[in-house]
Amino acid sequence: MEIELLTTKEVSKLFKVEESTVRTWLNRNKIPESAIFKLPDTKKGTTRFIKSKLEDWISGCL
């Protein structure tokens, strides 16, 4: 099974919101932790989002 990871920009396009909205959701813990993937060994703590988990969240399955 292949896991598709999305950037903040891609998530904003998927949900048709501003990138700042996605960052706010992330900072306020509105996005389920199971949908968040922190890239290892990055100084900035780069975050990616698991597309299938985001789709489950938005459809009410998470």
SEFIZA-3560 file (N, C-alpha, C; in Angstrom, 3 decimals):
REM SEFIZA-3560
<numar><xx>0.836</xx><yy>-1.178</yy><zz>0.000</zz><atom>N</atom></numar>
<numar><xx>0.000</xx><yy>0.000</yy><zz>0.000</zz><atom>CA</atom></numar>
<numar><xx>0.885</xx><yy>1.247</yy><zz>0.000</zz><atom>C</atom></numar>
<numar><xx>0.659</xx><yy>2.121</yy><zz>-0.916</zz><atom>N</atom></numar>
<numar><xx>1.425</xx><yy>3.346</yy><zz>-1.026</zz><atom>CA</atom></numar>
<numar><xx>0.734</xx><yy>4.457</yy><zz>-0.244</zz><atom>C</atom></numar>
<numar><xx>1.518</xx><yy>5.176</yy><zz>0.537</zz><atom>N</atom></numar>
<numar><xx>0.985</xx><yy>6.288</yy><zz>1.318</zz><atom>CA</atom></numar>
<numar><xx>1.332</xx><yy>7.581</yy><zz>0.597</zz><atom>C</atom></numar>
<numar><xx>0.322</xx><yy>8.376</yy><zz>0.309</zz><atom>N</atom></numar>
<numar><xx>0.542</xx><yy>9.652</yy><zz>-0.357</zz><atom>CA</atom></numar>
<numar><xx>0.630</xx><yy>10.754</yy><zz>0.693</zz><atom>C</atom></numar>
<numar><xx>1.769</xx><yy>11.444</yy><zz>0.695</zz><atom>N</atom></numar>
<numar><xx>1.982</xx><yy>12.553</yy><zz>1.615</zz><atom>CA</atom></numar>
<numar><xx>1.763</xx><yy>13.866</yy><zz>0.886</zz><atom>C</atom></numar>
<numar><xx>1.117</xx><yy>14.797</yy><zz>1.568</zz><atom>N</atom></numar>
<numar><xx>0.822</xx><yy>16.104</yy><zz>0.984</zz><atom>CA</atom></numar>
<numar><xx>1.517</xx><yy>17.212</yy><zz>1.761</zz><atom>C</atom></numar>
<numar><xx>1.867</xx><yy>18.265</yy><zz>1.061</zz><atom>N</atom></numar>
<numar><xx>2.402</xx><yy>19.462</yy><zz>1.697</zz><atom>CA</atom></numar>
<numar><xx>1.239</xx><yy>20.314</yy><zz>2.197</zz><atom>C</atom></numar>
<numar><xx>1.571</xx><yy>21.333</yy><zz>2.963</zz><atom>N</atom></numar>
<numar><xx>0.559</xx><yy>22.270</yy><zz>3.436</zz><atom>CA</atom></numar>
<numar><xx>-0.159</xx><yy>22.918</yy><zz>2.246</zz><atom>C</atom></numar>
<numar><xx>0.594</xx><yy>23.267</yy><zz>1.236</zz><atom>N</atom></numar>
<numar><xx>0.015</xx><yy>23.886</yy><zz>0.042</zz><atom>CA</atom></numar>
<numar><xx>-0.967</xx><yy>22.942</yy><zz>-0.649</zz><atom>C</atom></numar>
<numar><xx>-0.598</xx><yy>21.673</yy><zz>-0.764</zz><atom>N</atom></numar>
<numar><xx>-1.477</xx><yy>20.692</yy><zz>-1.403</zz><atom>CA</atom></numar>
<numar><xx>-2.752</xx><yy>20.462</yy><zz>-0.588</zz><atom>C</atom></numar>
<numar><xx>-2.627</xx><yy>20.461</yy><zz>0.733</zz><atom>N</atom></numar>
<numar><xx>-3.801</xx><yy>20.308</yy><zz>1.595</zz><atom>CA</atom></numar>
<numar><xx>-4.721</xx><yy>21.510</yy><zz>1.435</zz><atom>C</atom></numar>
<numar><xx>-4.135</xx><yy>22.692</yy><zz>1.348</zz><atom>N</atom></numar>
<numar><xx>-4.970</xx><yy>23.894</yy><zz>1.184</zz><atom>CA</atom></numar>
<numar><xx>-5.747</xx><yy>23.834</yy><zz>-0.126</zz><atom>C</atom></numar>
<numar><xx>-5.130</xx><yy>23.321</yy><zz>-1.169</zz><atom>N</atom></numar>
<numar><xx>-5.831</xx><yy>23.179</yy><zz>-2.453</zz><atom>CA</atom></numar>
<numar><xx>-6.911</xx><yy>22.106</yy><zz>-2.364</zz><atom>C</atom></numar>
<numar><xx>-6.604</xx><yy>21.014</yy><zz>-1.685</zz><atom>N</atom></numar>
<numar><xx>-7.566</xx><yy>19.912</yy><zz>-1.525</zz><atom>CA</atom></numar>
<numar><xx>-8.837</xx><yy>20.389</yy><zz>-0.825</zz><atom>C</atom></numar>
<numar><xx>-8.666</xx><yy>21.198</yy><zz>0.229</zz><atom>N</atom></numar>
<numar><xx>-9.799</xx><yy>21.671</yy><zz>1.020</zz><atom>CA</atom></numar>
<numar><xx>-10.298</xx><yy>23.055</yy><zz>0.614</zz><atom>C</atom></numar>
<numar><xx>-9.611</xx><yy>23.641</yy><zz>-0.379</zz><atom>N</atom></numar>
<numar><xx>-9.998</xx><yy>24.957</yy><zz>-0.909</zz><atom>CA</atom></numar>
<numar><xx>-10.012</xx><yy>26.026</yy><zz>0.180</zz><atom>C</atom></numar>
<numar><xx>-8.905</xx><yy>26.052</yy><zz>0.929</zz><atom>N</atom></numar>
<numar><xx>-8.698</xx><yy>27.060</yy><zz>1.958</zz><atom>CA</atom></numar>
<numar><xx>-7.290</xx><yy>27.640</yy><zz>1.786</zz><atom>C</atom></numar>
<numar><xx>-7.007</xx><yy>28.717</yy><zz>2.483</zz><atom>N</atom></numar>
<numar><xx>-5.676</xx><yy>29.314</yy><zz>2.455</zz><atom>CA</atom></numar>
<numar><xx>-4.674</xx><yy>28.424</yy><zz>3.202</zz><atom>C</atom></numar>
<numar><xx>-3.423</xx><yy>28.504</yy><zz>2.817</zz><atom>N</atom></numar>
<numar><xx>-2.380</xx><yy>27.752</yy><zz>3.519</zz><atom>CA</atom></numar>
<numar><xx>-2.341</xx><yy>28.119</yy><zz>4.995</zz><atom>C</atom></numar>
<numar><xx>-2.571</xx><yy>29.385</yy><zz>5.290</zz><atom>N</atom></numar>
<numar><xx>-2.555</xx><yy>29.830</yy><zz>6.685</zz><atom>CA</atom></numar>
<numar><xx>-3.645</xx><yy>29.133</yy><zz>7.508</zz><atom>C</atom></numar>
<numar><xx>-4.750</xx><yy>28.799</yy><zz>6.879</zz><atom>N</atom></numar>
<numar><xx>-5.822</xx><yy>28.075</yy><zz>7.567</zz><atom>CA</atom></numar>
<numar><xx>-5.362</xx><yy>26.681</yy><zz>7.955</zz><atom>C</atom></numar>
<numar><xx>-4.671</xx><yy>26.010</yy><zz>7.046</zz><atom>N</atom></numar>
<numar><xx>-4.146</xx><yy>24.670</yy><zz>7.339</zz><atom>CA</atom></numar>
<numar><xx>-3.139</xx><yy>24.754</yy><zz>8.483</zz><atom>C</atom></numar>
<numar><xx>-2.273</xx><yy>25.755</yy><zz>8.463</zz><atom>N</atom></numar>
<numar><xx>-1.294</xx><yy>25.929</yy><zz>9.540</zz><atom>CA</atom></numar>
<numar><xx>-2.000</xx><yy>26.215</yy><zz>10.876</zz><atom>C</atom></numar>
<numar><xx>-3.066</xx><yy>26.999</yy><zz>10.834</zz><atom>N</atom></numar>
<numar><xx>-3.838</xx><yy>27.274</yy><zz>12.051</zz><atom>CA</atom></numar>
<numar><xx>-4.464</xx><yy>25.994</yy><zz>12.578</zz><atom>C</atom></numar>
<numar><xx>-5.069</xx><yy>25.204</yy><zz>11.695</zz><atom>N</atom></numar>
<numar><xx>-5.640</xx><yy>23.922</yy><zz>12.119</zz><atom>CA</atom></numar>
<numar><xx>-4.576</xx><yy>23.054</yy><zz>12.786</zz><atom>C</atom></numar>
<numar><xx>-3.387</xx><yy>23.036</yy><zz>12.188</zz><atom>N</atom></numar>
<numar><xx>-2.290</xx><yy>22.235</yy><zz>12.728</zz><atom>CA</atom></numar>
<numar><xx>-1.882</xx><yy>22.755</yy><zz>14.107</zz><atom>C</atom></numar>
<numar><xx>-1.693</xx><yy>24.044</yy><zz>14.227</zz><atom>N</atom></numar>
<numar><xx>-1.267</xx><yy>24.650</yy><zz>15.498</zz><atom>CA</atom></numar>
<numar><xx>-2.312</xx><yy>24.504</yy><zz>16.598</zz><atom>C</atom></numar>
<numar><xx>-3.579</xx><yy>24.454</yy><zz>16.229</zz><atom>N</atom></numar>
<numar><xx>-4.667</xx><yy>24.319</yy><zz>17.212</zz><atom>CA</atom></numar>
<numar><xx>-5.105</xx><yy>22.871</yy><zz>17.412</zz><atom>C</atom></numar>
<numar><xx>-4.327</xx><yy>21.944</yy><zz>16.853</zz><atom>N</atom></numar>
<numar><xx>-4.593</xx><yy>20.498</yy><zz>16.988</zz><atom>CA</atom></numar>
<numar><xx>-5.966</xx><yy>20.102</yy><zz>16.465</zz><atom>C</atom></numar>
<numar><xx>-6.401</xx><yy>20.728</yy><zz>15.392</zz><atom>N</atom></numar>
<numar><xx>-7.691</xx><yy>20.406</yy><zz>14.785</zz><atom>CA</atom></numar>
<numar><xx>-7.583</xx><yy>19.223</yy><zz>13.820</zz><atom>C</atom></numar>
<numar><xx>-6.398</xx><yy>19.011</yy><zz>13.285</zz><atom>N</atom></numar>
<numar><xx>-6.164</xx><yy>17.901</yy><zz>12.358</zz><atom>CA</atom></numar>
<numar><xx>-5.767</xx><yy>16.689</yy><zz>13.197</zz><atom>C</atom></numar>
<numar><xx>-6.396</xx><yy>15.537</yy><zz>12.953</zz><atom>N</atom></numar>
<numar><xx>-6.068</xx><yy>14.345</yy><zz>13.747</zz><atom>CA</atom></numar>
<numar><xx>-4.580</xx><yy>14.003</yy><zz>13.650</zz><atom>C</atom></numar>
<numar><xx>-4.023</xx><yy>13.621</yy><zz>14.772</zz><atom>N</atom></numar>
<numar><xx>-2.603</xx><yy>13.275</yy><zz>14.817</zz><atom>CA</atom></numar>
<numar><xx>-2.260</xx><yy>12.140</yy><zz>13.855</zz><atom>C</atom></numar>
<numar><xx>-3.210</xx><yy>11.245</yy><zz>13.621</zz><atom>N</atom></numar>
<numar><xx>-2.963</xx><yy>10.114</yy><zz>12.714</zz><atom>CA</atom></numar>
<numar><xx>-2.793</xx><yy>10.561</yy><zz>11.265</zz><atom>C</atom></numar>
<numar><xx>-3.189</xx><yy>11.794</yy><zz>10.948</zz><atom>N</atom></numar>
<numar><xx>-3.059</xx><yy>12.323</yy><zz>9.588</zz><atom>CA</atom></numar>
<numar><xx>-1.785</xx><yy>13.138</yy><zz>9.395</zz><atom>C</atom></numar>
<numar><xx>-1.013</xx><yy>13.283</yy><zz>10.464</zz><atom>N</atom></numar>
<numar><xx>0.182</xx><yy>14.131</yy><zz>10.433</zz><atom>CA</atom></numar>
<numar><xx>1.431</xx><yy>13.260</yy><zz>10.435</zz><atom>C</atom></numar>
<numar><xx>2.365</xx><yy>13.611</yy><zz>9.557</zz><atom>N</atom></numar>
<numar><xx>3.646</xx><yy>12.905</yy><zz>9.478</zz><atom>CA</atom></numar>
<numar><xx>4.759</xx><yy>13.932</yy><zz>9.577</zz><atom>C</atom></numar>
<numar><xx>5.553</xx><yy>13.847</yy><zz>10.630</zz><atom>N</atom></numar>
<numar><xx>6.699</xx><yy>14.742</yy><zz>10.814</zz><atom>CA</atom></numar>
<numar><xx>7.910</xx><yy>14.093</yy><zz>10.153</zz><atom>C</atom></numar>
<numar><xx>8.528</xx><yy>14.805</yy><zz>9.231</zz><atom>N</atom></numar>
<numar><xx>9.706</xx><yy>14.272</yy><zz>8.564</zz><atom>CA</atom></numar>
<numar><xx>10.867</xx><yy>14.208</yy><zz>9.549</zz><atom>C</atom></numar>
<numar><xx>11.542</xx><yy>13.069</yy><zz>9.602</zz><atom>N</atom></numar>
<numar><xx>12.658</xx><yy>12.932</yy><zz>10.538</zz><atom>CA</atom></numar>
<numar><xx>13.877</xx><yy>13.740</yy><zz>10.093</zz><atom>C</atom></numar>
<numar><xx>14.685</xx><yy>14.095</yy><zz>11.059</zz><atom>N</atom></numar>
<numar><xx>15.961</xx><yy>14.765</yy><zz>10.798</zz><atom>CA</atom></numar>
<numar><xx>15.836</xx><yy>16.083</yy><zz>10.061</zz><atom>C</atom></numar>
<numar><xx>14.766</xx><yy>16.817</yy><zz>10.324</zz><atom>N</atom></numar>
<numar><xx>14.661</xx><yy>18.151</yy><zz>9.733</zz><atom>CA</atom></numar>
<numar><xx>14.701</xx><yy>19.178</yy><zz>10.853</zz><atom>C</atom></numar>
<numar><xx>15.446</xx><yy>20.227</yy><zz>10.649</zz><atom>N</atom></numar>
<numar><xx>15.607</xx><yy>21.249</yy><zz>11.678</zz><atom>CA</atom></numar>
<numar><xx>14.311</xx><yy>21.992</yy><zz>11.955</zz><atom>C</atom></numar>
<numar><xx>13.507</xx><yy>22.179</yy><zz>10.928</zz><atom>N</atom></numar>
<numar><xx>12.265</xx><yy>22.944</yy><zz>11.082</zz><atom>CA</atom></numar>
<numar><xx>11.095</xx><yy>22.078</yy><zz>11.532</zz><atom>C</atom></numar>
<numar><xx>11.278</xx><yy>20.769</yy><zz>11.622</zz><atom>N</atom></numar>
<numar><xx>10.170</xx><yy>19.897</yy><zz>11.969</zz><atom>CA</atom></numar>
<numar><xx>9.131</xx><yy>19.865</yy><zz>10.857</zz><atom>C</atom></numar>
<numar><xx>9.607</xx><yy>19.683</yy><zz>9.636</zz><atom>N</atom></numar>
<numar><xx>8.745</xx><yy>19.701</yy><zz>8.464</zz><atom>CA</atom></numar>
<numar><xx>7.607</xx><yy>18.692</yy><zz>8.597</zz><atom>C</atom></numar>
<numar><xx>6.416</xx><yy>19.148</yy><zz>8.294</zz><atom>N</atom></numar>
<numar><xx>5.217</xx><yy>18.326</yy><zz>8.413</zz><atom>CA</atom></numar>
<numar><xx>4.659</xx><yy>17.999</yy><zz>7.038</zz><atom>C</atom></numar>
<numar><xx>4.225</xx><yy>16.778</yy><zz>6.895</zz><atom>N</atom></numar>
<numar><xx>3.464</xx><yy>16.347</yy><zz>5.728</zz><atom>CA</atom></numar>
<numar><xx>2.174</xx><yy>15.737</yy><zz>6.261</zz><atom>C</atom></numar>
<numar><xx>1.215</xx><yy>15.593</yy><zz>5.373</zz><atom>N</atom></numar>
<numar><xx>-0.096</xx><yy>15.092</yy><zz>5.760</zz><atom>CA</atom></numar>
<numar><xx>-0.422</xx><yy>13.842</yy><zz>4.961</zz><atom>C</atom></numar>
<numar><xx>-0.983</xx><yy>12.852</yy><zz>5.618</zz><atom>N</atom></numar>
<numar><xx>-1.339</xx><yy>11.595</yy><zz>4.966</zz><atom>CA</atom></numar>
<numar><xx>-2.711</xx><yy>11.779</yy><zz>4.330</zz><atom>C</atom></numar>
<numar><xx>-2.727</xx><yy>11.750</yy><zz>3.003</zz><atom>N</atom></numar>
<numar><xx>-3.933</xx><yy>12.079</yy><zz>2.249</zz><atom>CA</atom></numar>
<numar><xx>-5.124</xx><yy>11.203</yy><zz>2.635</zz><atom>C</atom></numar>
<numar><xx>-4.931</xx><yy>9.909</yy><zz>2.725</zz><atom>N</atom></numar>
<numar><xx>-6.055</xx><yy>9.006</yy><zz>3.029</zz><atom>CA</atom></numar>
<numar><xx>-6.653</xx><yy>9.311</yy><zz>4.403</zz><atom>C</atom></numar>
<numar><xx>-5.801</xx><yy>9.681</yy><zz>5.376</zz><atom>N</atom></numar>
<numar><xx>-6.292</xx><yy>10.009</yy><zz>6.720</zz><atom>CA</atom></numar>
<numar><xx>-7.046</xx><yy>11.342</yy><zz>6.712</zz><atom>C</atom></numar>
<numar><xx>-6.568</xx><yy>12.303</yy><zz>5.912</zz><atom>N</atom></numar>
<numar><xx>-7.294</xx><yy>13.573</yy><zz>5.785</zz><atom>CA</atom></numar>
<numar><xx>-8.669</xx><yy>13.348</yy><zz>5.173</zz><atom>C</atom></numar>
<numar><xx>-8.724</xx><yy>12.487</yy><zz>4.172</zz><atom>N</atom></numar>
<numar><xx>-10.011</xx><yy>12.184</yy><zz>3.522</zz><atom>CA</atom></numar>
<numar><xx>-10.954</xx><yy>11.493</yy><zz>4.497</zz><atom>C</atom></numar>
<numar><xx>-10.417</xx><yy>10.588</yy><zz>5.336</zz><atom>N</atom></numar>
<numar><xx>-11.237</xx><yy>9.939</yy><zz>6.368</zz><atom>CA</atom></numar>
<numar><xx>-11.756</xx><yy>10.972</yy><zz>7.366</zz><atom>C</atom></numar>
<numar><xx>-10.884</xx><yy>11.892</yy><zz>7.754</zz><atom>N</atom></numar>
<numar><xx>-11.256</xx><yy>12.944</yy><zz>8.719</zz><atom>CA</atom></numar>
<numar><xx>-12.376</xx><yy>13.796</yy><zz>8.178</zz><atom>C</atom></numar>
<numar><xx>-12.236</xx><yy>14.262</yy><zz>6.949</zz><atom>N</atom></numar>
<numar><xx>-13.229</xx><yy>15.165</yy><zz>6.376</zz><atom>CA</atom></numar>
<numar><xx>-14.564</xx><yy>14.446</yy><zz>6.126</zz><atom>C</atom></numar>
<numar><xx>-14.511</xx><yy>13.141</yy><zz>5.918</zz><atom>N</atom></numar>
<numar><xx>-15.744</xx><yy>12.387</yy><zz>5.687</zz><atom>CA</atom></numar>
<numar><xx>-16.370</xx><yy>11.904</yy><zz>6.996</zz><atom>C</atom></numar>
<numar><xx>-15.704</xx><yy>12.195</yy><zz>8.117</zz><atom>N</atom></numar>
<numar><xx>-16.267</xx><yy>11.849</yy><zz>9.417</zz><atom>CA</atom></numar>
<numar><xx>-15.875</xx><yy>10.484</yy><zz>9.936</zz><atom>C</atom></numar>
<numar><xx>-14.921</xx><yy>9.839</yy><zz>9.299</zz><atom>N</atom></numar>
<numar><xx>-14.496</xx><yy>8.501</yy><zz>9.729</zz><atom>CA</atom></numar>
<numar><xx>-13.443</xx><yy>8.524</yy><zz>10.823</zz><atom>C</atom></numar>
<numar><xx>-12.831</xx><yy>9.685</yy><zz>11.088</zz><atom>N</atom></numar>
<numar><xx>-11.832</xx><yy>9.778</yy><zz>12.169</zz><atom>CA</atom></numar>
<numar><xx>-12.386</xx><yy>10.628</yy><zz>13.291</zz><atom>C</atom></numar>
//
